[in-house]
Amino acid sequence: MCQVGEDYGDPVPEGPPPPRPGRELRCVKCKDGLPVVVIRAGDAFCRDCFRAFYVHKFRAVLGKNRLIFPGEKVLLAWSGGPSSSSMVWQVLEGLSRDSAKRLRFVPGVVYVDEGAACGQSWENRAKTLAEVKLILRSFGFPWHIVALEEVFTLPPSVLRCSAQEPVGTEGTYKVAVDSFLQQQHTVGGSASPTQQEEQLSQPCTQDPAGPPPAAHIEALSRLFDSVKTLTAKEELLQTLRGHLLLHVARTHGYSKVMTGDSCTRLAIKLMTSLALGRGAFLAWDTGFSDERHGDVVVVRPMREHTLKEVAFYNRLFAVPSIFTPAIDTKAPEKASIHRLMEGFLLRLQAQFPSTVSTVYRTSEKLVKAPRDGCAAGPRCLLCMCSLDVDTADSATAFGAQTQDFSQTQPPTPLAEAGAAPMPCCSAEVGRAQKCCQSTLLCRREDSQVIEQLCYGCRVNMKDVPSLDSLPPYILAEAQFRSQRPSQDIQEYLVENSDEEVHTTGS
């Protein structure tokens, strides 16, 4: 029988067993080189094989989807982080003459300065921009630096979906490639690489001459300071950044926008979107392509790379990057839903290495199929997705949120008597003290914006006390949509003929 003090031998050693004598660990690809990277258990790569493996992933994603046509202008959204820096580096190597299969699109790089939203002073932002410019010049691409404060100068048309061109099929892609190659042979095959390099080296840059206007800096700081939760701040920052990237792409003629979302980041985003009530738009938020804007398509070519692979590649091949404090830097884990989901998945990934890949593969199975009647219907004012609103069924919890604020407020004695409501104080005092008709008028103005939002954006906007602090283009577009008759009403409107107009004028 077993005894308490009995010795059963040496304890089992922790970690992987040591290699057998005379058999050193070799690369799993070439079986010859000494490994320098271990991606997963048993997947050890040497330097050259890891580079070929990493580059093949990037090229395979682009070749599989075939959405970027030859000669097309593509805007690379670079934040200075590891994933976006690695994406720009892959494009830079793919356009070099030493590349086996050269990329055929024309890239440009954009950097969005978000220092004001993170509470940085202009002196610290200027130092960061100086480092950013050095890296952008080393890329050799046309580059654009825009400040987040420029959202206060955007036109309302940025929130309108332009006419979407038909998605290119495999046949149209082959026709575009053949015509591009034929054009190169016509011009001269030996001169085409030089012409492409000259086109990339043209001084097509957008460099801010100085700091943004003080009024815009103050308005942006006031907007983010008024938001109650870090979750709503991160969602609002992501929304404004997306609108700014869309405006830059349309202004400079880019039809595609590349983002550096990695596999790990997309898995975290999928779980976060589910928690925020954006389950209906997961295929757009995490898929390879996002066609919600119509004329500008967002693509994610880094979606097959994990953060571990990106970190190893940047370290081994000295990919330049820069660290800029984000809005959630040094925030505790439970400060926002984004941080909570990130910590949850990364802890699971440390214990179960297939966690991220399982969540990511689930997102690949999602289909972009909106509900009946939502494909050509109204779109959300912020995320520009189809409105997932059940206006006919107000008995649900979500339907109750879509009701107008005026229906939930009891009528005042003046309103019952038919007199016009007179506020007892100014609008500013009314908002601050929540009194009288000023608060009701403010809520009615906010309801024009709320009615144009999807469920997920409505939940986030609950943490914004007053929507008047939003950029003017959002408020102007909300007013324009509220004054425009709906499609159901437009079907019954009768337009005057030319004879009737002539008769009325005479």
C-alpha positions in Angstrom: 0.0 0.0 0.0 1.0 3.6 -0.5 2.6 5.4 2.4 2.9 9.1 3.1 6.6 9.4 3.4 7.4 6.9 0.6 9.7 8.1 -2.2 8.4 7.4 -5.7 11.5 8.7 -7.7 12.4 12.0 -9.3 9.6 14.5 -10.2 8.5 14.8 -13.8 10.5 17.7 -15.4 8.5 20.6 -16.7 8.7 21.9 -20.3 9.6 20.2 -23.5 12.0 17.2 -23.4 15.6 17.9 -24.3 16.8 16.8 -27.8 18.3 13.4 -28.2 22.1 13.2 -28.2 23.4 13.4 -31.7 20.2 14.8 -33.1 20.0 18.5 -32.9 16.8 20.4 -33.6 16.5 21.4 -37.2 14.2 23.6 -39.3 10.9 21.8 -40.1 10.9 23.3 -43.7 14.4 22.7 -45.1 15.5 20.0 -42.5 19.0 21.5 -42.6 19.2 25.0 -41.0 19.3 25.8 -37.4 16.0 27.2 -36.1 15.8 30.7 -34.8 12.0 30.9 -34.4 9.5 28.6 -32.8 6.0 29.7 -33.8 4.1 26.8 -32.4 5.0 23.6 -30.6 7.1 21.6 -33.1 7.1 24.4 -35.7 10.7 25.6 -35.7 12.0 27.7 -38.6 15.4 28.9 -39.7 15.8 32.5 -40.8 15.3 32.0 -44.5 12.4 29.6 -44.2 10.6 31.8 -41.8 10.9 34.7 -44.1 9.6 32.7 -47.1 6.7 31.4 -44.9 5.8 34.9 -43.8 6.0 36.5 -47.2 4.0 33.6 -48.7 1.2 34.2 -46.3 0.9 37.9 -47.3 1.0 37.1 -51.0 -1.4 34.2 -50.7 -4.1 36.4 -49.1 -3.9 38.9 -51.9 -3.7 36.3 -54.6 -6.6 34.3 -53.2 -9.1 37.2 -53.1 -7.9 39.1 -56.2 -9.5 42.4 -55.3 -6.6 44.7 -56.0 -6.2 45.2 -59.8 -2.9 46.1 -61.5 -2.2 49.9 -61.6 -4.8 50.6 -58.9 -4.0 53.1 -56.2 -3.9 51.6 -52.7 -3.7 53.7 -49.5 -1.7 51.9 -46.7 -3.0 53.0 -43.3 0.1 53.1 -41.1 -0.1 53.7 -37.4 3.5 53.1 -36.6 2.7 49.8 -34.8 4.1 46.4 -35.5 1.4 45.0 -37.8 1.0 48.1 -40.0 4.7 48.5 -40.2 5.1 44.9 -41.3 2.4 45.4 -43.9 4.1 48.4 -45.4 7.4 46.5 -45.4 5.8 43.6 -47.3 4.5 46.0 -49.9 7.9 47.7 -50.1 9.7 44.3 -50.7 7.0 43.2 -53.1 7.6 46.3 -55.3 11.4 45.8 -55.5 13.1 44.5 -58.5 14.5 41.5 -56.6 11.0 40.2 -55.9 10.0 37.0 -57.8 6.4 38.2 -58.4 6.2 42.0 -58.2 3.1 43.7 -56.9 1.5 45.8 -59.6 -0.5 48.3 -57.6 0.5 51.9 -56.8 0.8 52.4 -53.0 0.6 55.5 -50.8 0.9 55.7 -47.0 -1.2 57.7 -44.6 -0.6 58.4 -40.9 -3.3 59.8 -38.6 -2.1 61.9 -35.6 -4.3 61.0 -32.7 -2.3 62.8 -30.0 -5.1 65.3 -29.0 -7.5 62.4 -28.3 -4.9 60.8 -26.0 -4.2 64.1 -24.1 -0.8 64.8 -25.5 0.7 68.3 -25.8 1.7 69.7 -29.1 5.4 69.6 -28.2 5.2 65.8 -27.7 3.2 65.4 -30.8 5.7 67.4 -32.8 8.5 65.1 -31.6 6.6 62.1 -32.7 5.7 63.6 -36.1 9.4 64.3 -36.7 10.2 60.6 -36.2 7.2 59.6 -38.3 8.4 61.7 -41.2 11.9 60.1 -41.1 10.3 56.6 -41.5 7.9 57.7 -44.1 10.6 59.2 -46.2 12.6 55.9 -46.0 9.6 54.0 -47.5 9.8 56.0 -50.7 6.0 56.0 -51.2 3.7 59.1 -51.4 2.7 59.8 -47.9 0.1 61.9 -46.1 0.0 63.0 -42.5 -3.4 64.1 -41.2 -4.4 65.2 -37.7 -7.5 63.8 -36.1 -8.7 67.4 -35.6 -9.4 67.5 -39.3 -12.7 65.7 -38.7 -14.2 69.1 -37.8 -13.6 70.2 -41.4 -15.0 67.1 -43.2 -18.0 67.5 -45.5 -21.2 65.7 -44.8 -20.8 63.7 -48.1 -18.2 61.5 -46.4 -21.0 59.7 -44.7 -22.8 58.9 -47.9 -22.3 55.7 -49.7 -21.1 56.3 -53.3 -22.2 54.3 -56.2 -20.7 50.9 -55.9 -19.0 49.4 -58.9 -19.6 45.8 -59.6 -17.2 43.5 -57.8 -14.6 42.1 -60.1 -14.7 38.4 -60.8 -11.9 36.1 -61.7 -12.5 36.7 -65.4 -12.3 40.5 -65.1 -9.2 40.2 -63.0 -7.5 38.2 -65.7 -8.6 40.7 -68.3 -7.2 43.5 -66.2 -3.8 41.7 -65.8 -3.6 41.0 -69.5 -4.3 44.6 -70.5 -1.8 45.8 -67.9 1.0 43.5 -69.2 0.1 44.4 -72.8 0.4 48.1 -71.9 3.8 47.5 -70.3 5.1 45.7 -73.4 3.7 48.5 -75.6 5.6 51.1 -73.6 8.7 48.9 -73.2 9.3 46.2 -70.7 12.7 47.5 -69.7 11.5 51.0 -68.9 8.4 50.1 -67.0 10.1 49.4 -63.6 11.9 52.7 -63.8 8.7 54.5 -64.6 7.0 52.9 -61.7 9.8 53.9 -59.3 9.6 57.5 -60.7 5.9 57.5 -60.1 6.4 56.4 -56.5 9.1 58.9 -55.9 7.0 61.9 -57.0 6.6 64.5 -54.2 2.9 63.7 -53.6 2.9 64.4 -49.9 0.5 65.9 -47.4 2.4 67.5 -44.6 0.8 69.8 -42.1 2.6 73.1 -41.9 1.9 73.6 -38.2 -0.4 72.7 -35.4 -4.1 72.4 -36.0 -6.3 75.3 -35.1 -6.7 75.8 -31.3 -10.5 75.7 -31.6 -10.4 72.2 -33.2 -7.9 70.9 -30.6 -10.1 72.2 -27.8 -13.3 70.8 -29.4 -11.7 67.4 -29.9 -10.4 67.3 -26.3 -13.8 68.4 -25.0 -15.5 65.7 -27.0 -13.4 62.9 -25.6 -13.3 64.3 -22.1 -17.1 64.2 -22.1 -17.3 60.5 -22.9 -18.0 58.6 -19.8 -16.4 55.2 -20.5 -13.2 54.0 -22.2 -15.1 51.6 -24.3 -17.1 54.4 -25.9 -13.9 56.5 -26.4 -12.2 53.7 -28.3 -15.3 53.1 -30.5 -15.6 56.8 -31.2 -11.9 57.1 -32.0 -12.1 54.2 -34.4 -15.2 55.7 -36.1 -13.6 59.1 -36.6 -10.4 57.6 -37.8 -12.3 55.5 -40.4 -14.1 58.6 -41.7 -10.8 60.5 -42.0 -9.2 57.6 -43.9 -12.2 57.4 -46.2 -12.0 61.2 -46.9 -8.2 61.0 -47.6 -8.7 58.1 -50.0 -11.5 59.8 -51.9 -9.6 63.1 -52.1 -6.4 61.6 -53.5 -8.1 59.0 -55.8 -7.4 55.8 -53.9 -9.9 53.0 -54.4 -8.5 50.6 -51.8 -7.4 51.1 -48.2 -5.1 48.5 -46.5 -5.1 48.1 -42.8 -2.7 46.1 -40.7 -5.2 44.1 -38.6 -3.5 40.8 -37.6 -5.2 37.5 -36.9 -4.9 38.0 -33.1 -6.3 41.6 -33.4 -9.3 40.4 -35.5 -10.1 37.6 -33.1 -10.2 40.2 -30.3 -12.3 42.5 -32.4 -14.8 39.7 -33.2 -15.4 38.9 -29.5 -15.5 42.6 -28.7 -18.0 43.3 -31.4 -20.3 40.6 -30.1 -20.2 42.1 -26.7 -21.0 45.5 -28.1 -24.0 44.4 -30.0 -22.5 44.5 -33.5 -23.0 40.8 -34.3 -24.9 41.6 -37.5 -21.8 43.3 -39.0 -19.0 40.9 -38.1 -18.5 39.9 -41.7 -17.7 43.5 -42.6 -15.7 44.3 -39.4 -13.4 41.2 -39.5 -13.5 39.9 -43.1 -10.8 40.4 -45.7 -12.7 43.1 -47.6 -15.2 45.7 -46.4 -17.3 47.2 -49.2 -19.7 49.3 -47.0 -18.4 52.6 -48.5 -19.0 51.7 -52.1 -16.2 53.4 -54.0 -13.5 52.7 -51.4 -12.9 49.1 -50.3 -11.0 48.4 -47.0 -8.8 45.2 -47.2 -6.9 43.4 -44.5 -4.0 41.5 -45.9 -2.3 40.8 -42.5 -5.3 38.8 -41.3 -3.4 35.5 -41.5 -0.4 36.6 -39.4 -0.5 36.3 -35.6 1.0 39.0 -33.3 3.8 36.5 -32.4 4.8 36.0 -36.0 4.7 39.8 -36.6 6.9 40.5 -33.6 9.5 37.8 -34.7 9.6 39.1 -38.2 10.1 42.7 -37.3 12.8 41.7 -34.8 14.7 39.5 -37.3 14.6 41.8 -40.3 14.7 45.2 -38.5 11.4 46.5 -39.7 11.2 50.2 -38.7 8.3 51.1 -36.4 7.5 53.8 -33.8 5.6 53.6 -30.5 2.9 56.2 -30.0 0.7 56.2 -26.8 -2.8 55.1 -27.5 -6.0 56.1 -25.8 -5.9 52.9 -23.7 -2.2 53.0 -22.8 -1.5 52.0 -19.2 -5.3 51.4 -18.6 -6.2 48.4 -16.4 -7.6 45.3 -17.8 -11.2 45.9 -16.8 -11.2 49.5 -17.9 -13.0 48.7 -21.2 -14.5 45.8 -23.0 -11.7 45.9 -25.5 -9.1 45.5 -22.8 -11.1 42.8 -21.1 -11.5 40.7 -24.3 -7.9 41.1 -25.1 -6.7 39.9 -21.8 -9.2 37.0 -21.9 -8.1 35.7 -25.3 -4.4 36.2 -24.7 -4.6 34.2 -21.4 -6.4 31.4 -23.2 -3.9 31.6 -26.0 -1.1 31.1 -23.6 -2.7 27.9 -22.2 -4.4 26.7 -25.4 -2.4 27.7 -28.5 -5.3 27.1 -30.9 -7.6 29.7 -29.3 -6.9 32.6 -31.6 -6.9 30.5 -34.7 -10.3 28.9 -33.7 -11.9 32.3 -33.2 -10.4 33.6 -36.4 -11.5 30.6 -38.5 -15.0 31.2 -37.1 -15.0 34.7 -38.6 -14.1 33.3 -42.0 -17.4 31.4 -42.1 -19.5 34.5 -41.7 -21.4 35.6 -44.8 -22.2 39.2 -45.8 -25.9 38.7 -46.1 -28.0 41.6 -44.7 -31.6 41.1 -43.7 -34.3 41.4 -46.2 -34.9 45.0 -47.2 -31.8 46.3 -45.5 -29.4 46.1 -48.4 -30.7 49.2 -50.1 -32.2 50.8 -47.0 -30.9 53.5 -44.7 -27.4 53.2 -43.2 -26.0 54.0 -39.8 -24.7 57.5 -39.4 -21.5 56.5 -37.8 -20.4 53.0 -38.9 -22.3 53.3 -42.3 -23.7 49.8 -42.1 -27.3 48.9 -42.8 -29.6 49.9 -40.0 -30.7 46.9 -38.0 -33.8 48.6 -36.7 -37.3 47.1 -36.2 -39.4 50.1 -36.4 -42.6 48.1 -36.9 -42.1 46.1 -33.7 -41.9 48.5 -30.8 -42.7 45.9 -28.2 -39.1 44.7 -28.1 -36.5 46.3 -25.9 -34.7 47.6 -29.0 -37.9 48.9 -30.5 -38.6 50.8 -27.3 -35.2 52.6 -27.7 -36.1 53.7 -31.3 -39.2 55.7 -30.1 -38.9 59.5 -30.2 -38.1 61.2 -27.0 -41.1 63.4 -27.2 -43.3 60.3 -26.9 -41.8 59.4 -23.5 -42.2 62.9 -22.0 -45.5 64.0 -20.5 -47.1 67.0 -22.2 -46.6 70.3 -20.4 -49.5 72.6 -19.5 -48.4 75.1 -22.1 -48.4 72.4 -24.7 -51.9 71.2 -23.8 -53.1 74.8 -24.1 -51.6 75.1 -27.5 -49.0 77.7 -26.5 -45.4 77.6 -27.7 -43.0 76.4 -25.1 -40.8 79.1 -23.7 -37.5 78.1 -22.0 -36.9 79.5 -18.6 -33.1 79.7 -19.1 -30.6 79.6 -21.9 -29.6 76.5 -23.8 -26.2 76.2 -22.1 -27.7 76.6 -18.6 -30.5 74.2 -19.5 -28.1 71.5 -20.5 -26.0 71.9 -17.4 -28.9 72.0 -14.9 -31.2 69.6 -16.9 -34.1 71.9 -16.4 -37.2 73.0 -18.4 -37.6 73.0 -22.1 -33.9 73.4 -22.9 -33.3 69.9 -21.9 -36.3 68.7 -24.0 -35.1 70.6 -27.0 -31.6 69.2 -26.6 -33.0 65.7 -26.3 -35.0 66.2 -29.5 -31.8 67.4 -31.3 -30.0 64.3 -30.0 -32.9 62.1 -31.1 -32.3 63.1 -34.8 -28.8 61.6 -34.4 -29.9 58.6 -32.4 -32.6 57.6 -34.9 -29.9 57.3 -37.6 -27.7 54.9 -35.7 -27.6 51.1 -35.5 -27.9 49.2 -32.2 -24.2 49.0 -31.4 -23.6 52.7 -32.1 -26.7 53.7 -30.0 -25.3 51.8 -27.1 -22.0 53.6 -27.4 -23.6 57.0 -27.7 -25.4 56.5 -24.4 -22.1 57.3 -22.8 -21.9 60.7 -24.6 -23.8 63.2 -22.5 -24.5 65.7 -25.3 -24.3 64.9 -29.0 -23.8 68.6 -29.8 -20.1 68.1 -29.3 -19.8 65.7 -32.2 -18.1 67.0 -35.4 -20.4 69.3 -37.5 -20.5 67.0 -40.5 -22.2 64.3 -38.4 -24.9 66.7 -37.1 -25.4 68.2 -40.6 -25.9 64.8 -42.2 -28.3 63.8 -39.4 -30.4 66.9 -40.0 -30.3 66.3 -43.8 -31.5 62.7 -43.4 -34.3 63.6 -40.9 -35.7 66.3 -43.3 -35.5 63.9 -46.3 -38.7 61.9 -46.8 -38.4 58.2 -46.4 -38.6 55.8 -49.3 -42.1 54.7 -48.4 -43.3 58.3 -48.7 -41.4 59.0 -51.9 -43.3 56.2 -53.6 -46.5 58.0 -53.2 -45.3 61.5 -54.1 -46.5 62.8 -57.4 -44.1 65.0 -59.4 -45.6 67.9 -61.4 -45.3 67.6 -65.1 -43.9 70.3 -67.4 -47.3 71.3 -68.6 -48.6 71.8 -65.0 -45.5 73.8 -64.1 -46.0 76.0 -67.2 -49.7 76.5 -66.4 -49.0 77.4 -62.8 -46.3 79.9 -63.9 -48.6 81.7 -66.4 
